[in-house]
C-alpha cells in the first residue's frame, strides 16, 4: 500500500503475506486491511494505491494494482 500527495510518496506500507488456506471459495479470495490517517496530514488531494503480488502466477499476470483518489479538507 502506498499513499501519495502531489505525486510524492507520503507512506509505504509493509508487505503482508496472505494465507489462502481458510478461504471458503478459492476462486474468490477475500482479504482486508485498514490504514489510519494521522491528524498531521495536510489538506489536499491524495492517491491511495494497493498492490497485490501473486507469486504462484505467471510473471505477466503476477502483479495487480488499484488506486483511488481522495481529498482531505479542513
N, CA, C and O atoms as CSV, one atom per row, in Angstrom:
chain,resi,resn,atom,element,x,y,z
A,1,UNK,N,N,0.847,-1.150,0.000
A,1,UNK,CA,C,0.000,0.000,0.000
A,1,UNK,C,C,0.906,1.230,0.000
A,1,UNK,O,O,1.916,1.280,0.701
A,2,UNK,N,N,0.517,2.219,-0.805
A,2,UNK,CA,C,1.267,3.469,-0.873
A,2,UNK,C,C,0.300,4.642,-0.836
A,2,UNK,O,O,-0.807,4.573,-1.369
A,3,UNK,N,N,0.738,5.713,-0.200
A,3,UNK,CA,C,-0.039,6.942,-0.143
A,3,UNK,C,C,0.793,8.051,-0.764
A,3,UNK,O,O,1.945,8.262,-0.383
A,4,UNK,N,N,0.197,8.765,-1.733
A,4,UNK,CA,C,0.887,9.843,-2.441
A,4,UNK,C,C,0.156,11.162,-2.240
A,4,UNK,O,O,-1.068,11.191,-2.108
A,5,UNK,N,N,0.910,12.247,-2.217
A,5,UNK,CA,C,0.356,13.607,-2.237
A,5,UNK,C,C,1.179,14.403,-3.220
A,5,UNK,O,O,2.403,14.473,-3.113
A,6,UNK,N,N,0.492,15.009,-4.190
A,6,UNK,CA,C,1.149,15.783,-5.246
A,6,UNK,C,C,2.226,14.951,-5.960
A,6,UNK,O,O,3.285,15.460,-6.325
A,7,UNK,N,N,1.929,13.669,-6.145
A,7,UNK,CA,C,2.829,12.779,-6.869
A,7,UNK,C,C,4.025,12.277,-6.075
A,7,UNK,O,O,4.843,11.528,-6.609
A,8,UNK,N,N,4.143,12.670,-4.824
A,8,UNK,CA,C,5.278,12.257,-3.990
A,8,UNK,C,C,4.804,11.248,-2.941
A,8,UNK,O,O,3.750,11.430,-2.331
A,9,UNK,N,N,5.587,10.182,-2.735
A,9,UNK,CA,C,5.177,9.184,-1.744
A,9,UNK,C,C,5.198,9.764,-0.329
A,9,UNK,O,O,6.177,10.385,0.086
A,10,UNK,N,N,4.100,9.551,0.404
A,10,UNK,CA,C,3.990,10.010,1.793
A,10,UNK,C,C,4.112,8.837,2.771
A,10,UNK,O,O,4.548,8.997,3.911
A,11,UNK,N,N,3.713,7.647,2.289
A,11,UNK,CA,C,3.717,6.468,3.149
A,11,UNK,C,C,3.807,5.233,2.269
A,11,UNK,O,O,3.168,5.160,1.220
A,12,UNK,N,N,4.599,4.266,2.698
A,12,UNK,CA,C,4.667,2.959,2.043
A,12,UNK,C,C,4.491,1.903,3.120
A,12,UNK,O,O,5.271,1.834,4.070
A,13,UNK,N,N,3.462,1.082,2.965
A,13,UNK,CA,C,3.191,0.028,3.937
A,13,UNK,C,C,4.138,-1.146,3.753
A,13,UNK,O,O,4.848,-1.246,2.753
A,14,UNK,N,N,4.131,-2.010,4.715
A,14,UNK,CA,C,4.983,-3.205,4.621
A,14,UNK,C,C,4.231,-4.322,3.902
A,14,UNK,O,O,3.001,-4.333,3.858
A,15,UNK,N,N,4.971,-5.232,3.357
A,15,UNK,CA,C,4.385,-6.372,2.656
A,15,UNK,C,C,3.723,-7.279,3.694
A,15,UNK,O,O,4.325,-7.618,4.712
A,16,UNK,N,N,2.484,-7.665,3.423
A,16,UNK,CA,C,1.740,-8.534,4.331
A,16,UNK,C,C,1.418,-9.839,3.620
A,16,UNK,O,O,0.678,-9.823,2.636
A,17,UNK,N,N,1.945,-10.966,4.081
A,17,UNK,CA,C,1.642,-12.252,3.438
A,17,UNK,C,C,0.167,-12.605,3.597
A,17,UNK,O,O,-0.496,-12.176,4.541
A,18,UNK,N,N,-0.322,-13.388,2.661
A,18,UNK,CA,C,-1.728,-13.790,2.637
A,18,UNK,C,C,-1.811,-15.300,2.720
A,18,UNK,O,O,-1.126,-16.006,1.980
A,19,UNK,N,N,-2.655,-15.802,3.625
A,19,UNK,CA,C,-2.854,-17.236,3.783
A,19,UNK,C,C,-4.221,-17.597,3.196
A,19,UNK,O,O,-5.257,-17.248,3.761
A,20,UNK,N,N,-4.216,-18.289,2.070
A,20,UNK,CA,C,-5.465,-18.657,1.399
A,20,UNK,C,C,-6.067,-19.940,1.953
A,20,UNK,O,O,-7.106,-20.384,1.465
A,21,UNK,N,N,-5.451,-20.540,2.945
A,21,UNK,CA,C,-5.898,-21.821,3.469
A,21,UNK,C,C,-7.269,-21.826,4.096
A,21,UNK,O,O,-7.906,-22.879,4.128
A,22,UNK,N,N,-7.759,-20.715,4.593
A,22,UNK,CA,C,-9.051,-20.669,5.277
A,22,UNK,C,C,-10.155,-20.070,4.411
A,22,UNK,O,O,-11.222,-19.744,4.930
A,23,UNK,N,N,-9.935,-19.918,3.126
A,23,UNK,CA,C,-10.923,-19.325,2.234
A,23,UNK,C,C,-12.014,-20.336,1.885
A,23,UNK,O,O,-11.737,-21.512,1.649
A,24,UNK,N,N,-13.249,-19.858,1.857
A,24,UNK,CA,C,-14.379,-20.728,1.522
A,24,UNK,C,C,-14.430,-21.031,0.024
A,24,UNK,O,O,-14.830,-22.127,-0.368
A,25,UNK,N,N,-14.033,-20.081,-0.808
A,25,UNK,CA,C,-14.080,-20.236,-2.262
A,25,UNK,C,C,-12.749,-19.762,-2.834
A,25,UNK,O,O,-12.489,-18.559,-2.868
A,26,UNK,N,N,-11.903,-20.686,-3.282
A,26,UNK,CA,C,-10.572,-20.296,-3.762
A,26,UNK,C,C,-10.613,-19.561,-5.108
A,26,UNK,O,O,-9.583,-19.068,-5.569
A,27,UNK,N,N,-11.790,-19.482,-5.741
A,27,UNK,CA,C,-11.913,-18.697,-6.968
A,27,UNK,C,C,-12.141,-17.218,-6.657
A,27,UNK,O,O,-11.938,-16.363,-7.519
A,28,UNK,N,N,-12.558,-16.919,-5.437
A,28,UNK,CA,C,-12.790,-15.531,-5.000
A,28,UNK,C,C,-12.165,-15.360,-3.620
A,28,UNK,O,O,-12.820,-15.563,-2.598
A,29,UNK,N,N,-10.910,-14.989,-3.608
A,29,UNK,CA,C,-10.198,-14.825,-2.348
A,29,UNK,C,C,-10.548,-13.473,-1.726
A,29,UNK,O,O,-10.652,-12.463,-2.421
A,30,UNK,N,N,-10.724,-13.476,-0.424
A,30,UNK,CA,C,-11.103,-12.265,0.296
A,30,UNK,C,C,-9.984,-11.892,1.270
A,30,UNK,O,O,-9.474,-12.736,2.008
A,31,UNK,N,N,-9.620,-10.619,1.254
A,31,UNK,CA,C,-8.616,-10.104,2.186
A,31,UNK,C,C,-9.015,-8.692,2.562
A,31,UNK,O,O,-9.819,-8.067,1.871
A,32,UNK,N,N,-8.470,-8.195,3.629
A,32,UNK,CA,C,-8.786,-6.835,4.041
A,32,UNK,C,C,-7.690,-6.260,4.906
A,32,UNK,O,O,-6.846,-6.979,5.443
A,33,UNK,N,N,-7.721,-4.973,5.026
A,33,UNK,CA,C,-6.774,-4.265,5.870
A,33,UNK,C,C,-7.322,-2.877,6.118
A,33,UNK,O,O,-8.400,-2.534,5.631
A,34,UNK,N,N,-6.600,-2.091,6.860
A,34,UNK,CA,C,-7.019,-0.707,7.089
A,34,UNK,C,C,-5.794,0.164,7.281
A,34,UNK,O,O,-4.705,-0.304,7.611
A,35,UNK,N,N,-6.016,1.436,7.062
A,35,UNK,CA,C,-4.975,2.426,7.280
A,35,UNK,C,C,-5.599,3.567,8.070
A,35,UNK,O,O,-6.692,4.032,7.746
A,36,UNK,N,N,-4.918,4.004,9.083
A,36,UNK,CA,C,-5.401,5.132,9.884
A,36,UNK,C,C,-4.621,6.367,9.451
A,36,UNK,O,O,-3.397,6.429,9.563
A,37,UNK,N,N,-5.365,7.338,8.957
A,37,UNK,CA,C,-4.741,8.582,8.530
A,37,UNK,C,C,-4.531,9.472,9.748
A,37,UNK,O,O,-5.463,9.723,10.513
A,38,UNK,N,N,-3.314,9.940,9.921
A,38,UNK,CA,C,-2.997,10.782,11.066
A,38,UNK,C,C,-3.572,12.186,10.921
A,38,UNK,O,O,-3.857,12.643,9.814
A,39,UNK,N,N,-3.734,12.851,12.035
A,39,UNK,CA,C,-4.272,14.213,12.026
A,39,UNK,C,C,-3.262,15.224,11.487
A,39,UNK,O,O,-3.603,16.388,11.278
A,40,UNK,N,N,-2.025,14.787,11.260
A,40,UNK,CA,C,-0.993,15.696,10.762
A,40,UNK,C,C,-0.958,15.786,9.227
A,40,UNK,O,O,-0.148,16.532,8.678
A,41,UNK,N,N,-1.823,15.037,8.532
A,41,UNK,CA,C,-1.862,15.139,7.070
A,41,UNK,C,C,-2.474,16.474,6.666
A,41,UNK,O,O,-3.532,16.866,7.158
A,42,UNK,N,N,-1.793,17.154,5.767
A,42,UNK,CA,C,-2.256,18.456,5.310
A,42,UNK,C,C,-3.440,18.303,4.363
A,42,UNK,O,O,-3.545,17.301,3.656
A,43,UNK,N,N,-4.338,19.297,4.346
A,43,UNK,CA,C,-5.423,19.262,3.364
A,43,UNK,C,C,-4.858,19.212,1.948
A,43,UNK,O,O,-3.821,19.810,1.661
A,44,UNK,N,N,-5.540,18.504,1.082
A,44,UNK,CA,C,-5.109,18.392,-0.304
A,44,UNK,C,C,-5.588,17.104,-0.932
A,44,UNK,O,O,-6.331,16.329,-0.329
A,45,UNK,N,N,-5.143,16.894,-2.160
A,45,UNK,CA,C,-5.529,15.701,-2.908
A,45,UNK,C,C,-4.485,14.611,-2.708
A,45,UNK,O,O,-3.281,14.867,-2.748
A,46,UNK,N,N,-4.965,13.397,-2.494
A,46,UNK,CA,C,-4.116,12.239,-2.232
A,46,UNK,C,C,-4.517,11.097,-3.157
A,46,UNK,O,O,-5.604,11.088,-3.735
A,47,UNK,N,N,-3.601,10.130,-3.278
A,47,UNK,CA,C,-3.858,8.891,-4.013
A,47,UNK,C,C,-3.439,7.733,-3.107
A,47,UNK,O,O,-2.326,7.714,-2.581
A,48,UNK,N,N,-4.341,6.774,-2.935
A,48,UNK,CA,C,-4.041,5.549,-2.210
A,48,UNK,C,C,-3.923,4.432,-3.235
A,48,UNK,O,O,-4.854,4.185,-4.002
A,49,UNK,N,N,-2.785,3.762,-3.248
A,49,UNK,CA,C,-2.523,2.682,-4.193
A,49,UNK,C,C,-2.356,1.376,-3.429
A,49,UNK,O,O,-1.638,1.321,-2.431
A,50,UNK,N,N,-3.023,0.322,-3.902
A,50,UNK,CA,C,-2.893,-1.014,-3.323
A,50,UNK,C,C,-2.281,-1.920,-4.383
A,50,UNK,O,O,-2.743,-1.955,-5.523
A,51,UNK,N,N,-1.244,-2.648,-4.003
A,51,UNK,CA,C,-0.526,-3.534,-4.924
A,51,UNK,C,C,-0.587,-4.957,-4.376
A,51,UNK,O,O,-0.316,-5.190,-3.198
A,52,UNK,N,N,-0.944,-5.900,-5.234
A,52,UNK,CA,C,-1.014,-7.312,-4.854
A,52,UNK,C,C,-0.101,-8.100,-5.773
A,52,UNK,O,O,-0.127,-7.920,-6.991
A,53,UNK,N,N,0.706,-8.975,-5.189
A,53,UNK,CA,C,1.616,-9.821,-5.956
A,53,UNK,C,C,1.275,-11.281,-5.685
A,53,UNK,O,O,1.234,-11.717,-4.534
A,54,UNK,N,N,1.032,-12.032,-6.759
A,54,UNK,CA,C,0.747,-13.466,-6.670
A,54,UNK,C,C,1.988,-14.213,-7.125
A,54,UNK,O,O,2.258,-14.311,-8.322
A,55,UNK,N,N,2.733,-14.734,-6.183
A,55,UNK,CA,C,3.996,-15.403,-6.510
A,55,UNK,C,C,3.795,-16.720,-7.252
A,55,UNK,O,O,4.750,-17.259,-7.813
A,56,UNK,N,N,2.562,-17.252,-7.267
A,56,UNK,CA,C,2.290,-18.505,-7.973
A,56,UNK,C,C,1.852,-18.278,-9.419
A,56,UNK,O,O,1.807,-19.220,-10.209
A,57,UNK,N,N,1.531,-17.041,-9.763
A,57,UNK,CA,C,1.062,-16.734,-11.120
A,57,UNK,C,C,2.245,-16.585,-12.077
A,57,UNK,O,O,3.383,-16.372,-11.661
A,58,UNK,N,N,1.941,-16.704,-13.370
A,58,UNK,CA,C,2.970,-16.448,-14.378
A,58,UNK,C,C,3.375,-14.982,-14.287
A,58,UNK,O,O,2.572,-14.132,-13.903
A,59,UNK,N,N,4.608,-14.694,-14.637
A,59,UNK,CA,C,5.158,-13.351,-14.428
A,59,UNK,C,C,4.306,-12.241,-15.055
A,59,UNK,O,O,4.180,-11.159,-14.481
A,60,UNK,N,N,3.732,-12.501,-16.208
A,60,UNK,CA,C,2.925,-11.496,-16.903
A,60,UNK,C,C,1.696,-11.088,-16.080
A,60,UNK,O,O,1.244,-9.947,-16.169
A,61,UNK,N,N,1.161,-12.003,-15.290
A,61,UNK,CA,C,-0.064,-11.761,-14.524
A,61,UNK,C,C,0.193,-11.743,-13.014
A,61,UNK,O,O,-0.743,-11.904,-12.230
A,62,UNK,N,N,1.421,-11.553,-12.607
A,62,UNK,CA,C,1.803,-11.691,-11.207
A,62,UNK,C,C,1.376,-10.512,-10.326
A,62,UNK,O,O,1.095,-10.704,-9.143
A,63,UNK,N,N,1.323,-9.294,-10.883
A,63,UNK,CA,C,1.056,-8.106,-10.080
A,63,UNK,C,C,-0.216,-7.408,-10.534
A,63,UNK,O,O,-0.454,-7.235,-11.730
A,64,UNK,N,N,-1.031,-7.009,-9.562
A,64,UNK,CA,C,-2.232,-6.214,-9.831
A,64,UNK,C,C,-2.169,-4.984,-8.935
A,64,UNK,O,O,-1.694,-5.059,-7.802
A,65,UNK,N,N,-2.647,-3.861,-9.440
A,65,UNK,CA,C,-2.661,-2.631,-8.648
A,65,UNK,C,C,-3.954,-1.866,-8.896
A,65,UNK,O,O,-4.485,-1.853,-10.007
A,66,UNK,N,N,-4.442,-1.239,-7.853
A,66,UNK,CA,C,-5.604,-0.356,-7.953
A,66,UNK,C,C,-5.319,0.872,-7.112
A,66,UNK,O,O,-4.533,0.820,-6.166
A,67,UNK,N,N,-5.964,1.980,-7.462
A,67,UNK,CA,C,-5.788,3.197,-6.696
A,67,UNK,C,C,-7.089,3.956,-6.625
A,67,UNK,O,O,-8.009,3.739,-7.414
A,68,UNK,N,N,-7.141,4.849,-5.663
A,68,UNK,CA,C,-8.307,5.721,-5.513
A,68,UNK,C,C,-7.793,7.110,-5.108
A,68,UNK,O,O,-6.896,7.251,-4.277
A,69,UNK,N,N,-8.394,8.118,-5.725
A,69,UNK,CA,C,-8.085,9.494,-5.371
A,69,UNK,C,C,-9.036,9.929,-4.258
A,69,UNK,O,O,-10.203,9.536,-4.246
A,70,UNK,N,N,-8.539,10.736,-3.330
A,70,UNK,CA,C,-9.401,11.317,-2.312
A,70,UNK,C,C,-8.813,12.650,-1.865
A,70,UNK,O,O,-7.653,12.958,-2.139
A,71,UNK,N,N,-9.621,13.421,-1.183
A,71,UNK,CA,C,-9.195,14.754,-0.761
A,71,UNK,C,C,-9.416,14.909,0.736
A,71,UNK,O,O,-10.440,14.485,1.272
A,72,UNK,N,N,-8.454,15.515,1.397
A,72,UNK,CA,C,-8.592,15.854,2.808
A,72,UNK,C,C,-8.878,17.354,2.880
A,72,UNK,O,O,-8.143,18.171,2.326
A,73,UNK,N,N,-9.955,17.690,3.571
A,73,UNK,CA,C,-10.337,19.095,3.733
A,73,UNK,C,C,-10.432,19.411,5.232
A,73,UNK,O,O,-10.665,18.527,6.057
A,74,UNK,N,N,-10.249,20.658,5.549
A,74,UNK,CA,C,-10.399,21.091,6.958
A,74,UNK,C,C,-11.329,22.250,7.019
A,74,UNK,O,O,-11.596,22.771,8.102
